[in-house]
Structures are given as C-alpha cells and as structure tokens.
Amino acid sequence: MTGASSGIGQALAHHFAQDGYQLVLAARSVAKMQALADDLQQQFKVQVVVIGADLETDAGAVQLHADIQARGIVLSALVNNAGYGAFGEFKDTALRSELAMMQLNMNTVVVLSKLFLPDLLATRGKILNTASTAAFQPGPYMAVYYATKAFVLSFSEALASELEDTGVTVTALCPGPTASGFQDKAQLGNSALIKGKKLPTSEEVAALGYRAMQRGQRVYIPGFMNWVMAQSMRFTPRHLATKVVKILTRPIA
C-alpha cells in the first residue's frame, strides 16, 4: 500500500489489517510508517512490513517491487493511494512540483500495477486505485492534478475490462473533497471548493472505498451529490463544465 501515512490511506490500512491482511506499507517517511505498523500489529495481530520508497522518482516504484520480491512476499491486493495536488494558476505553479505530481499520480500507478500483476493473477487479487471526482472534468486552478486523476480513472477502467475473466478486480475510488492532509499539501485552504465547508472524513471515505473494492466495483464515488455531479458531466458541454469547475474551485479571500 502506498500513501498510508495519513488520510484515506491510513484509514484503508486499518480496514485491511482488521480483515487479517498482512500489510506492506511504502513511503519515504519510514519512521511515520513504522509507528502506524506498530499500532496495526498490536491492535490486529497482523504482520506489517515497512519499506522506504521514493515514488516520485523513475526508479522508486521499480525498486519497491524488487524489495518486496526479495522478501518473498506475494501480493493479493495492491493499493495505489499515494498522490498529491497543487492549487493555483498554471502560470504560477512550480514545474518541478507538477512533474513530480505526474510521476507519483500516474507513472507510479502504472509501474506498480504492471510489475505486481503476475502476483495478483496468481492470487486472483484486487487493485484499488485512488482517483477523484476531479477525474470527470477539466479543473482550472488544479489543471495538472485533474488531468492526472482522469488518467487514473481511464487506466483503471480499461485494466478492469482486460482482467474481467481472470478473477482480478480493479476499483477506482473517486472521492470528492475529503478532510485529510491533502488540502494542506495542495494549499487548498483558500479555494471555494473547501473553504467553510464540512467535508466527509477520511475514515468514512476509506470504509466505503474498501467495501467497493471487496465487491469488485470498477468505479466508486462516495456521496450522493458527488455521484450526481460526476454523472452530470457526461451531458454537460465541456466548455460549460470547465466554467462551473472554475467557479467552484476559485481562490477566495
């Protein structure tokens, strides 16, 4: 599991452990992951392995796969949850950050899915990819982030179709704005998307997403209004959808 240090990923780790899964947690912050691992091992009596991995680099995902194989671990579930966003006009955002985001949100998902697929085929396992309601339309003020999540959704649905007769399921979890550390890292505090709004908790979203994965549901959007908004984009002209998102996401004082 990637991205389990906080938010939805941390909550997902608890659900897996509660159901008796042996876990592998991957992140750059080994100390933080180890604290979570210790808690899960004590609470649920499962084995939790922590592996340091920098998944914002080309080699990070490949090395993570090699490290897991070297330990003789065969996966029955892969959770691609690591990712982040950046809020602001594209002309002002840092290119290095945008490229790292693309690496983490897209390339790493593809590399890990490709390399661990033999394990998952052997175990008739599951893949859970964290996408977003951002995947359903363009996103002014978060142009690259929205585009990366559109990639994750499209990739997940296509892969699920290819694997439908193998016993392996692929689920794209598409939450809307959620109370987590994501907003702080993305500097979304002044966005109309979240400012002054009561957001669902990471625990609520993770519980729903975990159940959707266990059902083998291909796309899951937590929250009725999030579902309605996502579906409405199918019938809304693209230029109008972009204008709506621009209003909903705009910076406010």
KESEDREN-802232 format. One record per residue (C-alpha): residue in three letters; x, y, z; residue number from 1. Coordinates in steps of 0.05 Angstrom, whole numbers. Layout:
<torvex: Ala, u: X, v: Y, w: Z, lomi: NUM>
...
! end
This chain:
<torvex: Met, u: 0, v: 0, w: 0, lomi: 1>
<torvex: Thr, u: 26, v: 69, w: -19, lomi: 2>
<torvex: Gly, u: 5, v: 134, w: 14, lomi: 3>
<torvex: Ala, u: -15, v: 105, w: 81, lomi: 4>
<torvex: Ser, u: 19, v: 157, w: 125, lomi: 5>
<torvex: Ser, u: -45, v: 197, w: 135, lomi: 6>
<torvex: Gly, u: -115, v: 209, w: 110, lomi: 7>
<torvex: Ile, u: -152, v: 158, w: 67, lomi: 8>
<torvex: Gly, u: -91, v: 113, w: 61, lomi: 9>
<torvex: Gln, u: -81, v: 107, w: 135, lomi: 10>
<torvex: Ala, u: -155, v: 91, w: 144, lomi: 11>
<torvex: Leu, u: -152, v: 39, w: 89, lomi: 12>
<torvex: Ala, u: -93, v: 6, w: 124, lomi: 13>
<torvex: His, u: -136, v: -4, w: 186, lomi: 14>
<torvex: His, u: -191, v: -37, w: 145, lomi: 15>
<torvex: Phe, u: -142, v: -85, w: 112, lomi: 16>
<torvex: Ala, u: -110, v: -102, w: 179, lomi: 17>
<torvex: Gln, u: -177, v: -111, w: 212, lomi: 18>
<torvex: Asp, u: -194, v: -163, w: 159, lomi: 19>
<torvex: Gly, u: -130, v: -201, w: 172, lomi: 20>
<torvex: Tyr, u: -88, v: -178, w: 113, lomi: 21>
<torvex: Gln, u: -12, v: -178, w: 122, lomi: 22>
<torvex: Leu, u: 10, v: -109, w: 100, lomi: 23>
<torvex: Val, u: 67, v: -76, w: 64, lomi: 24>
<torvex: Leu, u: 69, v: -1, w: 74, lomi: 25>
<torvex: Ala, u: 113, v: 40, w: 27, lomi: 26>
<torvex: Ala, u: 133, v: 113, w: 37, lomi: 27>
<torvex: Arg, u: 192, v: 159, w: 43, lomi: 28>
<torvex: Ser, u: 177, v: 172, w: 117, lomi: 29>
<torvex: Val, u: 198, v: 105, w: 146, lomi: 30>
<torvex: Ala, u: 191, v: 129, w: 219, lomi: 31>
<torvex: Lys, u: 120, v: 152, w: 208, lomi: 32>
<torvex: Met, u: 102, v: 87, w: 173, lomi: 33>
<torvex: Gln, u: 134, v: 46, w: 228, lomi: 34>
<torvex: Ala, u: 91, v: 80, w: 280, lomi: 35>
<torvex: Leu, u: 29, v: 60, w: 241, lomi: 36>
<torvex: Ala, u: 56, v: -10, w: 231, lomi: 37>
<torvex: Asp, u: 68, v: -19, w: 305, lomi: 38>
<torvex: Asp, u: -3, v: 4, w: 320, lomi: 39>
<torvex: Leu, u: -34, v: -43, w: 269, lomi: 40>
<torvex: Gln, u: 8, v: -102, w: 292, lomi: 41>
<torvex: Gln, u: -11, v: -91, w: 364, lomi: 42>
<torvex: Gln, u: -85, v: -78, w: 350, lomi: 43>
<torvex: Phe, u: -99, v: -131, w: 298, lomi: 44>
<torvex: Lys, u: -42, v: -182, w: 307, lomi: 45>
<torvex: Val, u: -21, v: -179, w: 234, lomi: 46>
<torvex: Gln, u: 48, v: -174, w: 203, lomi: 47>
<torvex: Val, u: 64, v: -105, w: 175, lomi: 48>
<torvex: Val, u: 127, v: -92, w: 134, lomi: 49>
<torvex: Val, u: 151, v: -21, w: 123, lomi: 50>
<torvex: Ile, u: 194, v: -5, w: 62, lomi: 51>
<torvex: Gly, u: 225, v: 62, w: 48, lomi: 52>
<torvex: Ala, u: 209, v: 84, w: -23, lomi: 53>
<torvex: Asp, u: 213, v: 150, w: -61, lomi: 54>
<torvex: Leu, u: 156, v: 141, w: -111, lomi: 55>
<torvex: Glu, u: 165, v: 210, w: -142, lomi: 56>
<torvex: Thr, u: 225, v: 183, w: -180, lomi: 57>
<torvex: Asp, u: 230, v: 139, w: -241, lomi: 58>
<torvex: Ala, u: 266, v: 84, w: -204, lomi: 59>
<torvex: Gly, u: 226, v: 86, w: -139, lomi: 60>
<torvex: Ala, u: 169, v: 40, w: -160, lomi: 61>
<torvex: Val, u: 216, v: -10, w: -193, lomi: 62>
<torvex: Gln, u: 259, v: -13, w: -131, lomi: 63>
<torvex: Leu, u: 198, v: -22, w: -87, lomi: 64>
<torvex: His, u: 177, v: -82, w: -128, lomi: 65>
<torvex: Ala, u: 247, v: -111, w: -123, lomi: 66>
<torvex: Asp, u: 249, v: -101, w: -47, lomi: 67>
<torvex: Ile, u: 182, v: -136, w: -38, lomi: 68>
<torvex: Gln, u: 202, v: -194, w: -83, lomi: 69>
<torvex: Ala, u: 268, v: -201, w: -45, lomi: 70>
<torvex: Arg, u: 227, v: -213, w: 18, lomi: 71>
<torvex: Gly, u: 188, v: -269, w: -15, lomi: 72>
<torvex: Ile, u: 122, v: -231, w: -8, lomi: 73>
<torvex: Val, u: 66, v: -247, w: -58, lomi: 74>
<torvex: Leu, u: 12, v: -194, w: -61, lomi: 75>
<torvex: Ser, u: -62, v: -209, w: -61, lomi: 76>
<torvex: Ala, u: -81, v: -135, w: -63, lomi: 77>
<torvex: Leu, u: -47, v: -72, w: -89, lomi: 78>
<torvex: Val, u: -69, v: -4, w: -64, lomi: 79>
<torvex: Asn, u: -43, v: 55, w: -105, lomi: 80>
<torvex: Asn, u: -63, v: 112, w: -59, lomi: 81>
<torvex: Ala, u: -3, v: 158, w: -58, lomi: 82>
<torvex: Gly, u: -13, v: 224, w: -93, lomi: 83>
<torvex: Tyr, u: -19, v: 299, w: -84, lomi: 84>
<torvex: Gly, u: -45, v: 362, w: -117, lomi: 85>
<torvex: Ala, u: -24, v: 434, w: -126, lomi: 86>
<torvex: Phe, u: -72, v: 493, w: -125, lomi: 87>
<torvex: Gly, u: -61, v: 556, w: -165, lomi: 88>
<torvex: Glu, u: -57, v: 583, w: -235, lomi: 89>
<torvex: Phe, u: -14, v: 540, w: -280, lomi: 90>
<torvex: Lys, u: 29, v: 600, w: -298, lomi: 91>
<torvex: Asp, u: 48, v: 607, w: -225, lomi: 92>
<torvex: Thr, u: 58, v: 536, w: -202, lomi: 93>
<torvex: Ala, u: 127, v: 503, w: -199, lomi: 94>
<torvex: Leu, u: 144, v: 459, w: -258, lomi: 95>
<torvex: Arg, u: 185, v: 412, w: -214, lomi: 96>
<torvex: Ser, u: 125, v: 401, w: -169, lomi: 97>
<torvex: Glu, u: 79, v: 388, w: -228, lomi: 98>
<torvex: Leu, u: 127, v: 337, w: -258, lomi: 99>
<torvex: Ala, u: 135, v: 301, w: -192, lomi: 100>
<torvex: Met, u: 60, v: 300, w: -184, lomi: 101>
<torvex: Met, u: 52, v: 268, w: -253, lomi: 102>
<torvex: Gln, u: 104, v: 216, w: -235, lomi: 103>
<torvex: Leu, u: 71, v: 198, w: -169, lomi: 104>
<torvex: Asn, u: -2, v: 203, w: -191, lomi: 105>
<torvex: Met, u: 5, v: 168, w: -258, lomi: 106>
<torvex: Asn, u: 72, v: 134, w: -274, lomi: 107>
<torvex: Thr, u: 79, v: 100, w: -207, lomi: 108>
<torvex: Val, u: 8, v: 72, w: -212, lomi: 109>
<torvex: Val, u: 24, v: 42, w: -279, lomi: 110>
<torvex: Val, u: 92, v: 14, w: -259, lomi: 111>
<torvex: Leu, u: 67, v: -19, w: -195, lomi: 112>
<torvex: Ser, u: 5, v: -47, w: -229, lomi: 113>
<torvex: Lys, u: 48, v: -76, w: -285, lomi: 114>
<torvex: Leu, u: 102, v: -106, w: -240, lomi: 115>
<torvex: Phe, u: 54, v: -136, w: -188, lomi: 116>
<torvex: Leu, u: 3, v: -162, w: -238, lomi: 117>
<torvex: Pro, u: 35, v: -232, w: -240, lomi: 118>
<torvex: Asp, u: 25, v: -237, w: -164, lomi: 119>
<torvex: Leu, u: -46, v: -213, w: -169, lomi: 120>
<torvex: Leu, u: -63, v: -261, w: -226, lomi: 121>
<torvex: Ala, u: -35, v: -319, w: -184, lomi: 122>
<torvex: Thr, u: -76, v: -299, w: -123, lomi: 123>
<torvex: Arg, u: -138, v: -274, w: -160, lomi: 124>
<torvex: Gly, u: -126, v: -209, w: -124, lomi: 125>
<torvex: Lys, u: -150, v: -138, w: -123, lomi: 126>
<torvex: Ile, u: -125, v: -69, w: -144, lomi: 127>
<torvex: Leu, u: -151, v: -6, w: -112, lomi: 128>
<torvex: Asn, u: -130, v: 59, w: -146, lomi: 129>
<torvex: Thr, u: -148, v: 125, w: -112, lomi: 130>
<torvex: Ala, u: -173, v: 172, w: -166, lomi: 131>
<torvex: Ser, u: -220, v: 230, w: -151, lomi: 132>
<torvex: Thr, u: -284, v: 265, w: -174, lomi: 133>
<torvex: Ala, u: -233, v: 310, w: -207, lomi: 134>
<torvex: Ala, u: -226, v: 255, w: -258, lomi: 135>
<torvex: Phe, u: -292, v: 271, w: -292, lomi: 136>
<torvex: Gln, u: -278, v: 341, w: -318, lomi: 137>
<torvex: Pro, u: -222, v: 391, w: -330, lomi: 138>
<torvex: Gly, u: -200, v: 431, w: -269, lomi: 139>
<torvex: Pro, u: -179, v: 504, w: -274, lomi: 140>
<torvex: Tyr, u: -132, v: 524, w: -216, lomi: 141>
<torvex: Met, u: -112, v: 450, w: -210, lomi: 142>
<torvex: Ala, u: -102, v: 434, w: -283, lomi: 143>
<torvex: Val, u: -48, v: 381, w: -277, lomi: 144>
<torvex: Tyr, u: -79, v: 347, w: -216, lomi: 145>
<torvex: Tyr, u: -146, v: 339, w: -250, lomi: 146>
<torvex: Ala, u: -112, v: 312, w: -312, lomi: 147>
<torvex: Thr, u: -73, v: 260, w: -272, lomi: 148>
<torvex: Lys, u: -136, v: 235, w: -239, lomi: 149>
<torvex: Ala, u: -171, v: 230, w: -306, lomi: 150>
<torvex: Phe, u: -113, v: 185, w: -327, lomi: 151>
<torvex: Val, u: -121, v: 141, w: -265, lomi: 152>
<torvex: Leu, u: -195, v: 132, w: -277, lomi: 153>
<torvex: Ser, u: -187, v: 116, w: -351, lomi: 154>
<torvex: Phe, u: -129, v: 68, w: -337, lomi: 155>
<torvex: Ser, u: -167, v: 33, w: -281, lomi: 156>
<torvex: Glu, u: -230, v: 22, w: -322, lomi: 157>
<torvex: Ala, u: -192, v: -4, w: -382, lomi: 158>
<torvex: Leu, u: -149, v: -51, w: -339, lomi: 159>
<torvex: Ala, u: -211, v: -77, w: -303, lomi: 160>
<torvex: Ser, u: -242, v: -94, w: -370, lomi: 161>
<torvex: Glu, u: -180, v: -131, w: -393, lomi: 162>
<torvex: Leu, u: -177, v: -171, w: -329, lomi: 163>
<torvex: Glu, u: -252, v: -187, w: -322, lomi: 164>
<torvex: Asp, u: -243, v: -261, w: -336, lomi: 165>
<torvex: Thr, u: -181, v: -271, w: -293, lomi: 166>
<torvex: Gly, u: -210, v: -263, w: -223, lomi: 167>
<torvex: Val, u: -170, v: -199, w: -213, lomi: 168>
<torvex: Thr, u: -213, v: -137, w: -200, lomi: 169>
<torvex: Val, u: -194, v: -64, w: -207, lomi: 170>
<torvex: Thr, u: -230, v: -9, w: -169, lomi: 171>
<torvex: Ala, u: -223, v: 66, w: -180, lomi: 172>
<torvex: Leu, u: -242, v: 102, w: -116, lomi: 173>
<torvex: Cys, u: -265, v: 172, w: -134, lomi: 174>
<torvex: Pro, u: -276, v: 214, w: -72, lomi: 175>
<torvex: Gly, u: -295, v: 287, w: -72, lomi: 176>
<torvex: Pro, u: -262, v: 336, w: -24, lomi: 177>
<torvex: Thr, u: -245, v: 299, w: 40, lomi: 178>
<torvex: Ala, u: -219, v: 322, w: 107, lomi: 179>
<torvex: Ser, u: -146, v: 299, w: 104, lomi: 180>
<torvex: Gly, u: -75, v: 325, w: 98, lomi: 181>
<torvex: Phe, u: -85, v: 331, w: 23, lomi: 182>
<torvex: Gln, u: -114, v: 401, w: 27, lomi: 183>
<torvex: Asp, u: -54, v: 427, w: 67, lomi: 184>
<torvex: Lys, u: -3, v: 399, w: 18, lomi: 185>
<torvex: Ala, u: -43, v: 425, w: -42, lomi: 186>
<torvex: Gln, u: -51, v: 493, w: -7, lomi: 187>
<torvex: Leu, u: -126, v: 490, w: -18, lomi: 188>
<torvex: Gly, u: -145, v: 529, w: 44, lomi: 189>
<torvex: Asn, u: -169, v: 589, w: 4, lomi: 190>
<torvex: Ser, u: -205, v: 550, w: -50, lomi: 191>
<torvex: Ala, u: -281, v: 557, w: -56, lomi: 192>
<torvex: Leu, u: -280, v: 481, w: -63, lomi: 193>
<torvex: Ile, u: -269, v: 470, w: 11, lomi: 194>
<torvex: Lys, u: -267, v: 536, w: 49, lomi: 195>
<torvex: Gly, u: -322, v: 538, w: 101, lomi: 196>
<torvex: Lys, u: -349, v: 470, w: 81, lomi: 197>
<torvex: Lys, u: -360, v: 408, w: 124, lomi: 198>
<torvex: Leu, u: -323, v: 352, w: 89, lomi: 199>
<torvex: Pro, u: -330, v: 277, w: 98, lomi: 200>
<torvex: Thr, u: -275, v: 246, w: 139, lomi: 201>
<torvex: Ser, u: -220, v: 202, w: 112, lomi: 202>
<torvex: Glu, u: -247, v: 145, w: 154, lomi: 203>
<torvex: Glu, u: -316, v: 150, w: 122, lomi: 204>
<torvex: Val, u: -288, v: 151, w: 51, lomi: 205>
<torvex: Ala, u: -239, v: 94, w: 65, lomi: 206>
<torvex: Ala, u: -294, v: 49, w: 94, lomi: 207>
<torvex: Leu, u: -338, v: 59, w: 32, lomi: 208>
<torvex: Gly, u: -279, v: 51, w: -16, lomi: 209>
<torvex: Tyr, u: -255, v: -12, w: 18, lomi: 210>
<torvex: Arg, u: -324, v: -44, w: 13, lomi: 211>
<torvex: Ala, u: -328, v: -24, w: -61, lomi: 212>
<torvex: Met, u: -261, v: -58, w: -73, lomi: 213>
<torvex: Gln, u: -283, v: -122, w: -38, lomi: 214>
<torvex: Arg, u: -346, v: -122, w: -83, lomi: 215>
<torvex: Gly, u: -302, v: -114, w: -144, lomi: 216>
<torvex: Gln, u: -337, v: -50, w: -164, lomi: 217>
<torvex: Arg, u: -300, v: -16, w: -221, lomi: 218>
<torvex: Val, u: -315, v: 57, w: -203, lomi: 219>
<torvex: Tyr, u: -339, v: 81, w: -136, lomi: 220>
<torvex: Ile, u: -358, v: 153, w: -119, lomi: 221>
<torvex: Pro, u: -373, v: 164, w: -45, lomi: 222>
<torvex: Gly, u: -430, v: 211, w: -31, lomi: 223>
<torvex: Phe, u: -495, v: 221, w: -70, lomi: 224>
<torvex: Met, u: -481, v: 293, w: -91, lomi: 225>
<torvex: Asn, u: -411, v: 274, w: -114, lomi: 226>
<torvex: Trp, u: -443, v: 219, w: -156, lomi: 227>
<torvex: Val, u: -494, v: 266, w: -185, lomi: 228>
<torvex: Met, u: -442, v: 318, w: -203, lomi: 229>
<torvex: Ala, u: -398, v: 266, w: -236, lomi: 230>
<torvex: Gln, u: -455, v: 237, w: -277, lomi: 231>
<torvex: Ser, u: -479, v: 306, w: -298, lomi: 232>
<torvex: Met, u: -412, v: 318, w: -332, lomi: 233>
<torvex: Arg, u: -430, v: 265, w: -383, lomi: 234>
<torvex: Phe, u: -485, v: 310, w: -411, lomi: 235>
<torvex: Thr, u: -453, v: 378, w: -399, lomi: 236>
<torvex: Pro, u: -415, v: 413, w: -456, lomi: 237>
<torvex: Arg, u: -341, v: 412, w: -439, lomi: 238>
<torvex: His, u: -333, v: 488, w: -441, lomi: 239>
<torvex: Leu, u: -391, v: 496, w: -393, lomi: 240>
<torvex: Ala, u: -365, v: 442, w: -346, lomi: 241>
<torvex: Thr, u: -298, v: 477, w: -344, lomi: 242>
<torvex: Lys, u: -331, v: 543, w: -327, lomi: 243>
<torvex: Val, u: -370, v: 511, w: -270, lomi: 244>
<torvex: Val, u: -308, v: 479, w: -240, lomi: 245>
<torvex: Lys, u: -271, v: 545, w: -246, lomi: 246>
<torvex: Ile, u: -325, v: 579, w: -204, lomi: 247>
<torvex: Leu, u: -327, v: 522, w: -153, lomi: 248>
<torvex: Thr, u: -251, v: 519, w: -145, lomi: 249>
<torvex: Arg, u: -233, v: 593, w: -150, lomi: 250>
<torvex: Pro, u: -189, v: 626, w: -97, lomi: 251>
<torvex: Ile, u: -229, v: 666, w: -46, lomi: 252>
<torvex: Ala, u: -206, v: 714, w: 7, lomi: 253>
! end
